[in-house]
């Protein structure tokens, strides 16, 4: 889509072990869907109001790891 903003992984910003290439593609696809205004639900996303109003988490499974991306 022409109006898509670039999604970029910044080196040195992730404080945990890195995602596999497949998990990076999955995370990028979910972030792109959010950027386009789509509302995601379980199992990909769930609200986290205990952290802050309007806060959600993306949930990713990568091999033996469960990843959470807060947005």
PDB file of N, CA, C, O and CB in Angstrom:
ATOM      1  N   UNK A   1       0.840  -1.173   0.000  1.00  0.00           N
ATOM      2  CA  UNK A   1       0.000   0.000   0.000  1.00  0.00           C
ATOM      3  C   UNK A   1       0.891   1.244   0.000  1.00  0.00           C
ATOM      4  O   UNK A   1       1.907   1.271   0.695  1.00  0.00           O
ATOM      5  CB  UNK A   1      -0.959  -0.006   1.218  1.00  0.00           C
ATOM      6  N   UNK A   2       0.532   2.255  -0.756  1.00  0.00           N
ATOM      7  CA  UNK A   2       1.364   3.436  -0.944  1.00  0.00           C
ATOM      8  C   UNK A   2       1.547   4.221   0.350  1.00  0.00           C
ATOM      9  O   UNK A   2       2.628   4.765   0.572  1.00  0.00           O
ATOM     10  CB  UNK A   2       0.762   4.330  -2.005  1.00  0.00           C
ATOM     11  N   UNK A   3       0.542   4.301   1.206  1.00  0.00           N
ATOM     12  CA  UNK A   3       0.618   5.120   2.413  1.00  0.00           C
ATOM     13  C   UNK A   3       1.228   4.391   3.608  1.00  0.00           C
ATOM     14  O   UNK A   3       1.276   4.952   4.703  1.00  0.00           O
ATOM     15  CB  UNK A   3      -0.750   5.605   2.775  1.00  0.00           C
ATOM     16  N   UNK A   4       1.685   3.176   3.428  1.00  0.00           N
ATOM     17  CA  UNK A   4       2.301   2.453   4.535  1.00  0.00           C
ATOM     18  C   UNK A   4       3.574   3.149   4.977  1.00  0.00           C
ATOM     19  O   UNK A   4       4.364   3.606   4.152  1.00  0.00           O
ATOM     20  CB  UNK A   4       2.598   1.004   4.138  1.00  0.00           C
ATOM     21  N   UNK A   5       3.765   3.224   6.275  1.00  0.00           N
ATOM     22  CA  UNK A   5       5.011   3.727   6.833  1.00  0.00           C
ATOM     23  C   UNK A   5       5.965   2.554   6.965  1.00  0.00           C
ATOM     24  O   UNK A   5       5.521   1.424   7.169  1.00  0.00           O
ATOM     25  CB  UNK A   5       4.784   4.434   8.209  1.00  0.00           C
ATOM     26  N   UNK A   6       7.264   2.796   6.854  1.00  0.00           N
ATOM     27  CA  UNK A   6       8.198   1.677   6.972  1.00  0.00           C
ATOM     28  C   UNK A   6       8.213   1.124   8.398  1.00  0.00           C
ATOM     29  O   UNK A   6       8.135   1.871   9.373  1.00  0.00           O
ATOM     30  CB  UNK A   6       9.613   2.115   6.559  1.00  0.00           C
ATOM     31  N   UNK A   7       8.315  -0.200   8.492  1.00  0.00           N
ATOM     32  CA  UNK A   7       8.535  -0.856   9.772  1.00  0.00           C
ATOM     33  C   UNK A   7       9.999  -1.242   9.829  1.00  0.00           C
ATOM     34  O   UNK A   7      10.500  -1.935   8.944  1.00  0.00           O
ATOM     35  CB  UNK A   7       7.603  -2.105   9.956  1.00  0.00           C
ATOM     36  N   UNK A   8      10.688  -0.794  10.871  1.00  0.00           N
ATOM     37  CA  UNK A   8      12.126  -1.004  10.961  1.00  0.00           C
ATOM     38  C   UNK A   8      12.466  -1.586  12.323  1.00  0.00           C
ATOM     39  O   UNK A   8      11.999  -1.090  13.348  1.00  0.00           O
ATOM     40  CB  UNK A   8      12.895   0.316  10.721  1.00  0.00           C
ATOM     41  N   UNK A   9      13.275  -2.632  12.336  1.00  0.00           N
ATOM     42  CA  UNK A   9      13.805  -3.177  13.586  1.00  0.00           C
ATOM     43  C   UNK A   9      15.111  -2.449  13.868  1.00  0.00           C
ATOM     44  O   UNK A   9      16.031  -2.482  13.051  1.00  0.00           O
ATOM     45  CB  UNK A   9      14.020  -4.743  13.504  1.00  0.00           C
ATOM     46  N   UNK A  10      15.195  -1.797  15.014  1.00  0.00           N
ATOM     47  CA  UNK A  10      16.395  -1.058  15.382  1.00  0.00           C
ATOM     48  C   UNK A  10      17.367  -1.978  16.101  1.00  0.00           C
ATOM     49  O   UNK A  10      16.996  -2.649  17.064  1.00  0.00           O
ATOM     50  CB  UNK A  10      16.043   0.154  16.263  1.00  0.00           C
ATOM     51  N   UNK A  11      18.592  -2.009  15.643  1.00  0.00           N
ATOM     52  CA  UNK A  11      19.616  -2.837  16.276  1.00  0.00           C
ATOM     53  C   UNK A  11      19.904  -2.315  17.680  1.00  0.00           C
ATOM     54  O   UNK A  11      19.989  -1.107  17.899  1.00  0.00           O
ATOM     55  CB  UNK A  11      20.913  -2.858  15.427  1.00  0.00           C
ATOM     56  N   UNK A  12      20.050  -3.229  18.613  1.00  0.00           N
ATOM     57  CA  UNK A  12      20.411  -2.836  19.973  1.00  0.00           C
ATOM     58  C   UNK A  12      19.240  -2.439  20.843  1.00  0.00           C
ATOM     59  O   UNK A  12      19.429  -2.191  22.034  1.00  0.00           O
ATOM     60  CB  UNK A  12      21.366  -1.716  19.924  1.00  0.00           C
ATOM     61  N   UNK A  13      18.037  -2.368  20.298  1.00  0.00           N
ATOM     62  CA  UNK A  13      16.880  -1.950  21.074  1.00  0.00           C
ATOM     63  C   UNK A  13      16.180  -3.107  21.776  1.00  0.00           C
ATOM     64  O   UNK A  13      15.546  -2.905  22.812  1.00  0.00           O
ATOM     65  CB  UNK A  13      15.907  -1.243  20.185  1.00  0.00           C
ATOM     66  N   UNK A  14      16.283  -4.306  21.232  1.00  0.00           N
ATOM     67  CA  UNK A  14      15.643  -5.467  21.830  1.00  0.00           C
ATOM     68  C   UNK A  14      16.548  -5.994  22.932  1.00  0.00           C
ATOM     69  O   UNK A  14      17.699  -6.342  22.671  1.00  0.00           O
ATOM     70  CB  UNK A  14      15.351  -6.568  20.766  1.00  0.00           C
ATOM     71  N   UNK A  15      16.044  -6.057  24.163  1.00  0.00           N
ATOM     72  CA  UNK A  15      16.860  -6.446  25.305  1.00  0.00           C
ATOM     73  C   UNK A  15      16.794  -7.948  25.590  1.00  0.00           C
ATOM     74  O   UNK A  15      17.405  -8.412  26.552  1.00  0.00           O
ATOM     75  CB  UNK A  15      16.424  -5.675  26.528  1.00  0.00           C
ATOM     76  N   UNK A  16      16.077  -8.705  24.787  1.00  0.00           N
ATOM     77  CA  UNK A  16      15.925 -10.136  24.981  1.00  0.00           C
ATOM     78  C   UNK A  16      16.499 -10.861  23.772  1.00  0.00           C
ATOM     79  O   UNK A  16      16.885 -10.211  22.801  1.00  0.00           O
ATOM     80  CB  UNK A  16      14.438 -10.514  25.202  1.00  0.00           C
ATOM     81  N   UNK A  17      16.565 -12.188  23.803  1.00  0.00           N
ATOM     82  CA  UNK A  17      17.077 -12.890  22.616  1.00  0.00           C
ATOM     83  C   UNK A  17      16.290 -12.496  21.358  1.00  0.00           C
ATOM     84  O   UNK A  17      15.093 -12.224  21.439  1.00  0.00           O
ATOM     85  CB  UNK A  17      17.005 -14.423  22.826  1.00  0.00           C
ATOM     86  N   UNK A  18      16.943 -12.465  20.223  1.00  0.00           N
ATOM     87  CA  UNK A  18      16.280 -11.985  18.996  1.00  0.00           C
ATOM     88  C   UNK A  18      15.217 -12.955  18.480  1.00  0.00           C
ATOM     89  O   UNK A  18      15.266 -14.159  18.731  1.00  0.00           O
ATOM     90  CB  UNK A  18      17.317 -11.750  17.906  1.00  0.00           C
ATOM     91  N   UNK A  19      14.267 -12.391  17.758  1.00  0.00           N
ATOM     92  CA  UNK A  19      13.241 -13.189  17.083  1.00  0.00           C
ATOM     93  C   UNK A  19      13.873 -14.015  15.972  1.00  0.00           C
ATOM     94  O   UNK A  19      14.902 -13.637  15.412  1.00  0.00           O
ATOM     95  CB  UNK A  19      12.126 -12.284  16.512  1.00  0.00           C
ATOM     96  N   UNK A  20      13.255 -15.133  15.662  1.00  0.00           N
ATOM     97  CA  UNK A  20      13.646 -15.889  14.474  1.00  0.00           C
ATOM     98  C   UNK A  20      13.170 -15.095  13.252  1.00  0.00           C
ATOM     99  O   UNK A  20      12.333 -14.204  13.395  1.00  0.00           O
ATOM    100  CB  UNK A  20      13.037 -17.355  14.488  1.00  0.00           C
ATOM    101  N   UNK A  21      13.680 -15.396  12.067  1.00  0.00           N
ATOM    102  CA  UNK A  21      13.191 -14.697  10.869  1.00  0.00           C
ATOM    103  C   UNK A  21      11.671 -14.825  10.687  1.00  0.00           C
ATOM    104  O   UNK A  21      11.019 -13.857  10.297  1.00  0.00           O
ATOM    105  CB  UNK A  21      13.899 -15.240   9.631  1.00  0.00           C
ATOM    106  N   UNK A  22      11.103 -16.000  10.964  1.00  0.00           N
ATOM    107  CA  UNK A  22       9.654 -16.175  10.828  1.00  0.00           C
ATOM    108  C   UNK A  22       8.904 -15.302  11.829  1.00  0.00           C
ATOM    109  O   UNK A  22       7.899 -14.685  11.476  1.00  0.00           O
ATOM    110  CB  UNK A  22       9.270 -17.651  11.024  1.00  0.00           C
ATOM    111  N   UNK A  23       9.379 -15.240  13.074  1.00  0.00           N
ATOM    112  CA  UNK A  23       8.712 -14.406  14.086  1.00  0.00           C
ATOM    113  C   UNK A  23       8.785 -12.928  13.710  1.00  0.00           C
ATOM    114  O   UNK A  23       7.841 -12.177  13.958  1.00  0.00           O
ATOM    115  CB  UNK A  23       9.349 -14.628  15.475  1.00  0.00           C
ATOM    116  N   UNK A  24       9.901 -12.506  13.112  1.00  0.00           N
ATOM    117  CA  UNK A  24      10.011 -11.114  12.657  1.00  0.00           C
ATOM    118  C   UNK A  24       8.977 -10.811  11.580  1.00  0.00           C
ATOM    119  O   UNK A  24       8.351  -9.752  11.596  1.00  0.00           O
ATOM    120  CB  UNK A  24      11.425 -10.831  12.121  1.00  0.00           C
ATOM    121  N   UNK A  25       8.797 -11.742  10.645  1.00  0.00           N
ATOM    122  CA  UNK A  25       7.790 -11.549   9.599  1.00  0.00           C
ATOM    123  C   UNK A  25       6.384 -11.529  10.194  1.00  0.00           C
ATOM    124  O   UNK A  25       5.556 -10.702   9.813  1.00  0.00           O
ATOM    125  CB  UNK A  25       7.899 -12.657   8.537  1.00  0.00           C
ATOM    126  N   UNK A  26       6.117 -12.442  11.130  1.00  0.00           N
ATOM    127  CA  UNK A  26       4.805 -12.471  11.783  1.00  0.00           C
ATOM    128  C   UNK A  26       4.543 -11.165  12.537  1.00  0.00           C
ATOM    129  O   UNK A  26       3.464 -10.584  12.422  1.00  0.00           O
ATOM    130  CB  UNK A  26       4.712 -13.670  12.749  1.00  0.00           C
ATOM    131  N   UNK A  27       5.533 -10.708  13.310  1.00  0.00           N
ATOM    132  CA  UNK A  27       5.380  -9.464  14.071  1.00  0.00           C
ATOM    133  C   UNK A  27       5.186  -8.284  13.120  1.00  0.00           C
ATOM    134  O   UNK A  27       4.326  -7.433  13.347  1.00  0.00           O
ATOM    135  CB  UNK A  27       6.610  -9.224  14.983  1.00  0.00           C
ATOM    136  N   UNK A  28       5.987  -8.237  12.057  1.00  0.00           N
ATOM    137  CA  UNK A  28       5.854  -7.156  11.081  1.00  0.00           C
ATOM    138  C   UNK A  28       4.486  -7.143  10.426  1.00  0.00           C
ATOM    139  O   UNK A  28       3.902  -6.079  10.221  1.00  0.00           O
ATOM    140  CB  UNK A  28       6.924  -7.277  10.021  1.00  0.00           C
ATOM    141  N   UNK A  29       3.965  -8.335  10.093  1.00  0.00           N
ATOM    142  CA  UNK A  29       2.626  -8.420   9.495  1.00  0.00           C
ATOM    143  C   UNK A  29       1.547  -7.933  10.444  1.00  0.00           C
ATOM    144  O   UNK A  29       0.624  -7.233  10.028  1.00  0.00           O
ATOM    145  CB  UNK A  29       2.326  -9.847   9.076  1.00  0.00           C
ATOM    146  N   UNK A  30       1.655  -8.299  11.726  1.00  0.00           N
ATOM    147  CA  UNK A  30       0.667  -7.845  12.710  1.00  0.00           C
ATOM    148  C   UNK A  30       0.775  -6.334  12.925  1.00  0.00           C
ATOM    149  O   UNK A  30      -0.241  -5.644  13.013  1.00  0.00           O
ATOM    150  CB  UNK A  30       0.857  -8.590  14.052  1.00  0.00           C
ATOM    151  N   UNK A  31       2.006  -5.821  13.009  1.00  0.00           N
ATOM    152  CA  UNK A  31       2.183  -4.369  13.165  1.00  0.00           C
ATOM    153  C   UNK A  31       1.633  -3.612  11.955  1.00  0.00           C
ATOM    154  O   UNK A  31       1.037  -2.545  12.105  1.00  0.00           O
ATOM    155  CB  UNK A  31       3.674  -4.028  13.364  1.00  0.00           C
ATOM    156  N   UNK A  32       1.832  -4.159  10.771  1.00  0.00           N
ATOM    157  CA  UNK A  32       1.305  -3.525   9.552  1.00  0.00           C
ATOM    158  C   UNK A  32      -0.217  -3.483   9.607  1.00  0.00           C
ATOM    159  O   UNK A  32      -0.819  -2.466   9.260  1.00  0.00           O
ATOM    160  CB  UNK A  32       1.778  -4.287   8.281  1.00  0.00           C
ATOM    161  N   UNK A  33      -0.851  -4.582  10.040  1.00  0.00           N
ATOM    162  CA  UNK A  33      -2.318  -4.613  10.147  1.00  0.00           C
ATOM    163  C   UNK A  33      -2.807  -3.565  11.135  1.00  0.00           C
ATOM    164  O   UNK A  33      -3.814  -2.903  10.885  1.00  0.00           O
ATOM    165  CB  UNK A  33      -2.803  -6.011  10.579  1.00  0.00           C
ATOM    166  N   UNK A  34      -2.105  -3.407  12.254  1.00  0.00           N
ATOM    167  CA  UNK A  34      -2.477  -2.382  13.229  1.00  0.00           C
ATOM    168  C   UNK A  34      -2.314  -0.990  12.630  1.00  0.00           C
ATOM    169  O   UNK A  34      -3.167  -0.121  12.815  1.00  0.00           O
ATOM    170  CB  UNK A  34      -1.629  -2.516  14.506  1.00  0.00           C
ATOM    171  N   UNK A  35      -1.221  -0.785  11.916  1.00  0.00           N
ATOM    172  CA  UNK A  35      -0.952   0.511  11.288  1.00  0.00           C
ATOM    173  C   UNK A  35      -2.053   0.893  10.306  1.00  0.00           C
ATOM    174  O   UNK A  35      -2.363   2.073  10.148  1.00  0.00           O
ATOM    175  CB  UNK A  35       0.397   0.484  10.571  1.00  0.00           C
ATOM    176  N   UNK A  36      -2.634  -0.088   9.657  1.00  0.00           N
ATOM    177  CA  UNK A  36      -3.708   0.161   8.695  1.00  0.00           C
ATOM    178  C   UNK A  36      -5.063   0.341   9.365  1.00  0.00           C
ATOM    179  O   UNK A  36      -6.066   0.565   8.687  1.00  0.00           O
ATOM    180  CB  UNK A  36      -3.783  -0.974   7.701  1.00  0.00           C
ATOM    181  N   UNK A  37      -5.102   0.242  10.704  1.00  0.00           N
ATOM    182  CA  UNK A  37      -6.347   0.508  11.422  1.00  0.00           C
ATOM    183  C   UNK A  37      -7.151  -0.715  11.789  1.00  0.00           C
ATOM    184  O   UNK A  37      -8.252  -0.590  12.326  1.00  0.00           O
ATOM    185  CB  UNK A  37      -7.188   1.391  10.620  1.00  0.00           C
ATOM    186  N   UNK A  38      -6.629  -1.895  11.511  1.00  0.00           N
ATOM    187  CA  UNK A  38      -7.343  -3.122  11.843  1.00  0.00           C
ATOM    188  C   UNK A  38      -7.295  -3.356  13.354  1.00  0.00           C
ATOM    189  O   UNK A  38      -6.281  -3.086  13.999  1.00  0.00           O
ATOM    190  CB  UNK A  38      -6.738  -4.331  11.083  1.00  0.00           C
ATOM    191  N   UNK A  39      -8.374  -3.847  13.901  1.00  0.00           N
ATOM    192  CA  UNK A  39      -8.425  -4.216  15.306  1.00  0.00           C
ATOM    193  C   UNK A  39      -8.136  -5.707  15.410  1.00  0.00           C
ATOM    194  O   UNK A  39      -8.818  -6.523  14.790  1.00  0.00           O
ATOM    195  CB  UNK A  39      -9.808  -3.858  15.942  1.00  0.00           C
ATOM    196  N   UNK A  40      -7.137  -6.053  16.187  1.00  0.00           N
ATOM    197  CA  UNK A  40      -6.765  -7.453  16.365  1.00  0.00           C
ATOM    198  C   UNK A  40      -7.296  -7.944  17.707  1.00  0.00           C
ATOM    199  O   UNK A  40      -7.369  -7.186  18.674  1.00  0.00           O
ATOM    200  CB  UNK A  40      -5.222  -7.635  16.281  1.00  0.00           C
ATOM    201  N   UNK A  41      -7.655  -9.188  17.753  1.00  0.00           N
ATOM    202  CA  UNK A  41      -8.098  -9.801  19.001  1.00  0.00           C
ATOM    203  C   UNK A  41      -7.273 -11.049  19.276  1.00  0.00           C
ATOM    204  O   UNK A  41      -6.272 -11.305  18.607  1.00  0.00           O
ATOM    205  CB  UNK A  41      -9.606 -10.145  18.945  1.00  0.00           C
ATOM    206  N   UNK A  42      -7.699 -11.814  20.258  1.00  0.00           N
ATOM    207  CA  UNK A  42      -7.017 -13.060  20.587  1.00  0.00           C
ATOM    208  C   UNK A  42      -7.052 -14.011  19.395  1.00  0.00           C
ATOM    209  O   UNK A  42      -8.069 -14.062  18.704  1.00  0.00           O
ATOM    210  CB  UNK A  42      -7.659 -13.721  21.821  1.00  0.00           C
ATOM    211  N   UNK A  43      -6.041 -14.731  19.135  1.00  0.00           N
ATOM    212  CA  UNK A  43      -4.872 -14.961  19.969  1.00  0.00           C
ATOM    213  C   UNK A  43      -3.718 -13.994  19.714  1.00  0.00           C
ATOM    214  O   UNK A  43      -2.678 -14.103  20.363  1.00  0.00           O
ATOM    215  CB  UNK A  43      -4.395 -16.349  19.769  1.00  0.00           C
ATOM    216  N   UNK A  44      -3.876 -13.055  18.788  1.00  0.00           N
ATOM    217  CA  UNK A  44      -2.769 -12.168  18.416  1.00  0.00           C
ATOM    218  C   UNK A  44      -2.601 -10.971  19.339  1.00  0.00           C
ATOM    219  O   UNK A  44      -1.479 -10.503  19.535  1.00  0.00           O
ATOM    220  CB  UNK A  44      -2.967 -11.678  17.019  1.00  0.00           C
ATOM    221  N   UNK A  45      -3.671 -10.475  19.900  1.00  0.00           N
ATOM    222  CA  UNK A  45      -3.601  -9.247  20.678  1.00  0.00           C
ATOM    223  C   UNK A  45      -4.623  -9.296  21.801  1.00  0.00           C
ATOM    224  O   UNK A  45      -5.684  -9.908  21.676  1.00  0.00           O
ATOM    225  CB  UNK A  45      -3.835  -8.012  19.783  1.00  0.00           C
ATOM    226  N   UNK A  46      -4.280  -8.642  22.896  1.00  0.00           N
ATOM    227  CA  UNK A  46      -5.272  -8.488  23.951  1.00  0.00           C
ATOM    228  C   UNK A  46      -5.009  -7.182  24.680  1.00  0.00           C
ATOM    229  O   UNK A  46      -3.871  -6.717  24.734  1.00  0.00           O
ATOM    230  CB  UNK A  46      -5.240  -9.690  24.935  1.00  0.00           C
ATOM    231  N   UNK A  47      -6.061  -6.584  25.244  1.00  0.00           N
ATOM    232  CA  UNK A  47      -5.898  -5.328  25.968  1.00  0.00           C
ATOM    233  C   UNK A  47      -5.136  -5.547  27.273  1.00  0.00           C
ATOM    234  O   UNK A  47      -5.226  -6.609  27.889  1.00  0.00           O
ATOM    235  CB  UNK A  47      -7.265  -4.695  26.252  1.00  0.00           C
ATOM    236  N   UNK A  48      -4.392  -4.536  27.680  1.00  0.00           N
ATOM    237  CA  UNK A  48      -3.630  -4.561  28.922  1.00  0.00           C
ATOM    238  C   UNK A  48      -3.940  -3.310  29.748  1.00  0.00           C
ATOM    239  O   UNK A  48      -3.040  -2.509  30.001  1.00  0.00           O
ATOM    240  CB  UNK A  48      -2.113  -4.660  28.631  1.00  0.00           C
ATOM    241  N   UNK A  49      -5.198  -3.127  30.175  1.00  0.00           N
ATOM    242  CA  UNK A  49      -5.562  -1.904  30.894  1.00  0.00           C
ATOM    243  C   UNK A  49      -4.856  -1.746  32.235  1.00  0.00           C
ATOM    244  O   UNK A  49      -4.797  -0.639  32.770  1.00  0.00           O
ATOM    245  CB  UNK A  49      -7.039  -1.874  31.114  1.00  0.00           C
ATOM    246  N   UNK A  50      -4.321  -2.829  32.787  1.00  0.00           N
ATOM    247  CA  UNK A  50      -3.588  -2.716  34.049  1.00  0.00           C
ATOM    248  C   UNK A  50      -2.299  -1.910  33.870  1.00  0.00           C
ATOM    249  O   UNK A  50      -1.803  -1.305  34.821  1.00  0.00           O
ATOM    250  CB  UNK A  50      -3.263  -4.112  34.603  1.00  0.00           C
ATOM    251  N   UNK A  51      -1.763  -1.906  32.652  1.00  0.00           N
ATOM    252  CA  UNK A  51      -0.546  -1.138  32.367  1.00  0.00           C
ATOM    253  C   UNK A  51      -0.902   0.320  32.099  1.00  0.00           C
ATOM    254  O   UNK A  51      -0.303   1.228  32.676  1.00  0.00           O
ATOM    255  CB  UNK A  51       0.215  -1.740  31.155  1.00  0.00           C
ATOM    256  N   UNK A  52      -1.889   0.541  31.215  1.00  0.00           N
ATOM    257  CA  UNK A  52      -2.339   1.900  30.890  1.00  0.00           C
ATOM    258  C   UNK A  52      -3.611   1.792  30.061  1.00  0.00           C
ATOM    259  O   UNK A  52      -3.800   0.808  29.346  1.00  0.00           O
ATOM    260  CB  UNK A  52      -1.230   2.706  30.117  1.00  0.00           C
ATOM    261  N   UNK A  53      -4.484   2.791  30.147  1.00  0.00           N
ATOM    262  CA  UNK A  53      -5.673   2.776  29.295  1.00  0.00           C
ATOM    263  C   UNK A  53      -5.255   2.762  27.824  1.00  0.00           C
ATOM    264  O   UNK A  53      -4.380   3.527  27.418  1.00  0.00           O
ATOM    265  CB  UNK A  53      -6.582   4.001  29.594  1.00  0.00           C
ATOM    266  N   UNK A  54      -5.872   1.903  27.039  1.00  0.00           N
ATOM    267  CA  UNK A  54      -5.568   1.827  25.612  1.00  0.00           C
ATOM    268  C   UNK A  54      -4.342   0.999  25.275  1.00  0.00           C
ATOM    269  O   UNK A  54      -4.029   0.830  24.097  1.00  0.00           O
ATOM    270  CB  UNK A  54      -5.385   3.191  25.075  1.00  0.00           C
ATOM    271  N   UNK A  55      -3.631   0.474  26.278  1.00  0.00           N
ATOM    272  CA  UNK A  55      -2.451  -0.355  26.031  1.00  0.00           C
ATOM    273  C   UNK A  55      -2.888  -1.767  25.645  1.00  0.00           C
ATOM    274  O   UNK A  55      -3.831  -2.315  26.216  1.00  0.00           O
ATOM    275  CB  UNK A  55      -1.527  -0.390  27.282  1.00  0.00           C
ATOM    276  N   UNK A  56      -2.198  -2.339  24.681  1.00  0.00           N
ATOM    277  CA  UNK A  56      -2.444  -3.714  24.243  1.00  0.00           C
ATOM    278  C   UNK A  56      -1.110  -4.434  24.120  1.00  0.00           C
ATOM    279  O   UNK A  56      -0.051  -3.807  24.141  1.00  0.00           O
ATOM    280  CB  UNK A  56      -3.219  -3.747  22.889  1.00  0.00           C
ATOM    281  N   UNK A  57      -1.169  -5.748  23.993  1.00  0.00           N
ATOM    282  CA  UNK A  57       0.027  -6.522  23.714  1.00  0.00           C
ATOM    283  C   UNK A  57      -0.199  -7.383  22.484  1.00  0.00           C
ATOM    284  O   UNK A  57      -1.275  -7.948  22.289  1.00  0.00           O
ATOM    285  CB  UNK A  57       0.414  -7.392  24.923  1.00  0.00           C
ATOM    286  N   UNK A  58       0.833  -7.472  21.659  1.00  0.00           N
ATOM    287  CA  UNK A  58       0.850  -8.460  20.587  1.00  0.00           C
ATOM    288  C   UNK A  58       1.465  -9.714  21.181  1.00  0.00           C
ATOM    289  O   UNK A  58       2.454  -9.641  21.911  1.00  0.00           O
ATOM    290  CB  UNK A  58       1.652  -7.953  19.315  1.00  0.00           C
ATOM    291  N   UNK A  59       0.890 -10.848  20.875  1.00  0.00           N
ATOM    292  CA  UNK A  59       1.353 -12.115  21.419  1.00  0.00           C
ATOM    293  C   UNK A  59       1.897 -12.970  20.280  1.00  0.00           C
ATOM    294  O   UNK A  59       1.187 -13.275  19.321  1.00  0.00           O
ATOM    295  CB  UNK A  59       0.210 -12.854  22.174  1.00  0.00           C
ATOM    296  N   UNK A  60       3.162 -13.350  20.401  1.00  0.00           N
ATOM    297  CA  UNK A  60       3.814 -14.152  19.361  1.00  0.00           C
ATOM    298  C   UNK A  60       4.449 -15.389  19.977  1.00  0.00           C
ATOM    299  O   UNK A  60       5.068 -15.321  21.040  1.00  0.00           O
ATOM    300  CB  UNK A  60       4.878 -13.319  18.610  1.00  0.00           C
ATOM    301  N   UNK A  61       4.293 -16.495  19.314  1.00  0.00           N
ATOM    302  CA  UNK A  61       4.956 -17.746  19.711  1.00  0.00           C
ATOM    303  C   UNK A  61       6.097 -17.976  18.730  1.00  0.00           C
ATOM    304  O   UNK A  61       5.893 -17.949  17.517  1.00  0.00           O
ATOM    305  CB  UNK A  61       3.946 -18.975  19.724  1.00  0.00           C
ATOM    306  N   UNK A  62       7.295 -18.200  19.253  1.00  0.00           N
ATOM    307  CA  UNK A  62       8.482 -18.380  18.425  1.00  0.00           C
ATOM    308  C   UNK A  62       9.280 -19.551  18.990  1.00  0.00           C
ATOM    309  O   UNK A  62      10.058 -19.387  19.930  1.00  0.00           O
ATOM    310  CB  UNK A  62       9.349 -17.074  18.375  1.00  0.00           C
ATOM    311  N   UNK A  63       9.083 -20.722  18.414  1.00  0.00           N
ATOM    312  CA  UNK A  63       9.760 -21.899  18.949  1.00  0.00           C
ATOM    313  C   UNK A  63       9.313 -22.142  20.378  1.00  0.00           C
ATOM    314  O   UNK A  63       8.122 -22.325  20.630  1.00  0.00           O
ATOM    315  CB  UNK A  63      11.292 -21.734  18.882  1.00  0.00           C
ATOM    316  N   UNK A  64      10.239 -22.146  21.309  1.00  0.00           N
ATOM    317  CA  UNK A  64       9.923 -22.341  22.721  1.00  0.00           C
ATOM    318  C   UNK A  64       9.691 -21.055  23.478  1.00  0.00           C
ATOM    319  O   UNK A  64       9.592 -21.075  24.704  1.00  0.00           O
ATOM    320  CB  UNK A  64      11.012 -23.094  23.377  1.00  0.00           C
ATOM    321  N   UNK A  65       9.600 -19.933  22.778  1.00  0.00           N
ATOM    322  CA  UNK A  65       9.455 -18.627  23.443  1.00  0.00           C
ATOM    323  C   UNK A  65       8.082 -18.023  23.167  1.00  0.00           C
ATOM    324  O   UNK A  65       7.519 -18.188  22.085  1.00  0.00           O
ATOM    325  CB  UNK A  65      10.559 -17.657  22.975  1.00  0.00           C
ATOM    326  N   UNK A  66       7.565 -17.332  24.154  1.00  0.00           N
ATOM    327  CA  UNK A  66       6.365 -16.505  23.988  1.00  0.00           C
ATOM    328  C   UNK A  66       6.817 -15.055  24.067  1.00  0.00           C
ATOM    329  O   UNK A  66       7.396 -14.635  25.069  1.00  0.00           O
ATOM    330  CB  UNK A  66       5.261 -16.832  25.083  1.00  0.00           C
ATOM    331  N   UNK A  67       6.557 -14.297  23.025  1.00  0.00           N
ATOM    332  CA  UNK A  67       6.961 -12.897  22.956  1.00  0.00           C
ATOM    333  C   UNK A  67       5.774 -11.987  23.155  1.00  0.00           C
ATOM    334  O   UNK A  67       4.655 -12.328  22.771  1.00  0.00           O
ATOM    335  CB  UNK A  67       7.634 -12.594  21.627  1.00  0.00           C
ATOM    336  N   UNK A  68       6.005 -10.837  23.749  1.00  0.00           N
ATOM    337  CA  UNK A  68       4.979  -9.812  23.931  1.00  0.00           C
ATOM    338  C   UNK A  68       5.540  -8.482  23.441  1.00  0.00           C
ATOM    339  O   UNK A  68       6.630  -8.066  23.834  1.00  0.00           O
ATOM    340  CB  UNK A  68       4.527  -9.715  25.429  1.00  0.00           C
ATOM    341  N   UNK A  69       4.779  -7.829  22.584  1.00  0.00           N
ATOM    342  CA  UNK A  69       5.127  -6.488  22.105  1.00  0.00           C
ATOM    343  C   UNK A  69       4.016  -5.567  22.592  1.00  0.00           C
ATOM    344  O   UNK A  69       2.855  -5.745  22.224  1.00  0.00           O
ATOM    345  CB  UNK A  69       5.288  -6.436  20.516  1.00  0.00           C
ATOM    346  N   UNK A  70       4.360  -4.601  23.403  1.00  0.00           N
ATOM    347  CA  UNK A  70       3.370  -3.675  23.947  1.00  0.00           C
ATOM    348  C   UNK A  70       3.155  -2.522  22.972  1.00  0.00           C
ATOM    349  O   UNK A  70       4.100  -1.984  22.395  1.00  0.00           O
ATOM    350  CB  UNK A  70       3.816  -3.141  25.332  1.00  0.00           C
ATOM    351  N   UNK A  71       1.873  -2.154  22.804  1.00  0.00           N
ATOM    352  CA  UNK A  71       1.553  -1.007  21.950  1.00  0.00           C
ATOM    353  C   UNK A  71       0.352  -0.284  22.504  1.00  0.00           C
ATOM    354  O   UNK A  71      -0.085   0.715  21.933  1.00  0.00           O
ATOM    355  CB  UNK A  71       1.290  -1.447  20.498  1.00  0.00           C
TER     356      UNK A  71
END
